[in-house]
Amino acid sequence: MAAALTRRRFLGCGGVLLVGACTGGTGPAAPTSSAPPPPPDPLLALLEEREGLLAAYEATGTAHPDLIGRVQPLQSQTAEHVTALRLALALPTATSTSSAGSSSTPASKGGSTSGPAVPADPAAALAELRSAVQASGSAAESVCVSTTAERAPLVGSLAAASACHALMLS
Amino acid sequence: MDPTDALQEALAAEHAVIWGYGVVGAAAADNILDRVRAAEQVHRARRSDTAARLHEAGAAPVEPEAAYELPFDVVDPPTALQLAVELESGCAAAWRYVLGQTDDAELRGVALAALTACAVQATRWRRTAGISPATVAFPGQ
């Protein structure tokens, strides 16, 4: 934890130095970029949510092998969403599902997703997946309405897919 | 950014779907006819709204074709369901296209609702037809 924070701060400093170097000043690359950092890309939140969903699908399949047939198609389509979002964000697309936790550390602080716990009752497990899918669909709807025209079709497809996935989980 | 052309395409898609559901209804199993009619009604309502929207924007809404070419022969309940899936998928694509042709939040919301409704209805038809998986990763793409 402390190590990660240290590294992040270090990377942050590197970024500032780099900006200073690029803007070409020969003097000390000091406070040229003291402006507040831009707000996080809203697609990042969508990505983190769908990575969380992937983990939930996987945990549900492990806890309830009888549900795998029902859950697996939704899980692999959600994996396609993750890939598409990473492409749109210009992030590397080769992710292992087990690394989802580390990449979403900032968002899950204090959250309830400490390694998805799966209800013992299969119906309850499906209901939990369904509400998570619906939440990620609502988030995509909001982003779709406000994002750039270039991104709106992709995000709209994600929202529509969530509605379809929720139907298949009910 | 002018979404008129995209809206005209969406309206043309709605015309085609309504025509197509007539073909679906003629070949579908009796026990799904109520659902076919209900699905068609959704598109009739959206067609009216879309035409009205174009009218308000000063454009002449496109008229339906007299007939449309079917992608395959529709001769029995399975092919009827298959056509229903095609109709909803095509309409989803038209509304997805609208999303990328406007910055207007209200129109985005309208197009997204239409895309989602088409995608969900396509999923329902696939499920009825026993097609697996019943969902696609990127509806409208």
Chai-1 contact restraints between the chains, C-beta under 6 A:
chainA,res_idxA,chainB,res_idxB,connection_type,confidence,min_distance_angstrom,max_distance_angstrom,comment,restraint_id
A,P73,B,P133,contact,1.0,0.0,6.0,A-B,restraint_1
A,Q77,B,A137,contact,1.0,0.0,6.0,A-B,restraint_2
A,E80,B,A137,contact,1.0,0.0,6.0,A-B,restraint_3
A,C144,B,L112,contact,1.0,0.0,6.0,A-B,restraint_4
A,V145,B,A105,contact,1.0,0.0,6.0,A-B,restraint_5
A,V145,B,R108,contact,1.0,0.0,6.0,A-B,restraint_6
A,V145,B,G109,contact,1.0,0.0,6.0,A-B,restraint_7
A,A149,B,G100,contact,1.0,0.0,6.0,A-B,restraint_8
A,A149,B,D103,contact,1.0,0.0,6.0,A-B,restraint_9
A,A152,B,L99,contact,1.0,0.0,6.0,A-B,restraint_10
A,A152,B,G100,contact,1.0,0.0,6.0,A-B,restraint_11
A,P153,B,R96,contact,1.0,0.0,6.0,A-B,restraint_12
A,P153,B,L99,contact,1.0,0.0,6.0,A-B,restraint_13
A,P153,B,G100,contact,1.0,0.0,6.0,A-B,restraint_14
A,G156,B,R96,contact,1.0,0.0,6.0,A-B,restraint_15
A,G156,B,L99,contact,1.0,0.0,6.0,A-B,restraint_16
A,G156,B,L112,contact,1.0,0.0,6.0,A-B,restraint_17
A,G156,B,L115,contact,1.0,0.0,6.0,A-B,restraint_18
A,S157,B,F138,contact,1.0,0.0,6.0,A-B,restraint_19
A,S157,B,P139,contact,1.0,0.0,6.0,A-B,restraint_20
A,S157,B,G140,contact,1.0,0.0,6.0,A-B,restraint_21
A,S157,B,Q141,contact,1.0,0.0,6.0,A-B,restraint_22
A,A160,B,L115,contact,1.0,0.0,6.0,A-B,restraint_23
A,A160,B,T116,contact,1.0,0.0,6.0,A-B,restraint_24
A,A160,B,A119,contact,1.0,0.0,6.0,A-B,restraint_25
A,A160,B,P139,contact,1.0,0.0,6.0,A-B,restraint_26
A,A161,B,P139,contact,1.0,0.0,6.0,A-B,restraint_27
A,A163,B,T116,contact,1.0,0.0,6.0,A-B,restraint_28
A,A163,B,V120,contact,1.0,0.0,6.0,A-B,restraint_29
A,C164,B,A119,contact,1.0,0.0,6.0,A-B,restraint_30
A,C164,B,V120,contact,1.0,0.0,6.0,A-B,restraint_31
A,C164,B,T123,contact,1.0,0.0,6.0,A-B,restraint_32
A,C164,B,T135,contact,1.0,0.0,6.0,A-B,restraint_33
A,L167,B,V120,contact,1.0,0.0,6.0,A-B,restraint_34
A,L167,B,T123,contact,1.0,0.0,6.0,A-B,restraint_35
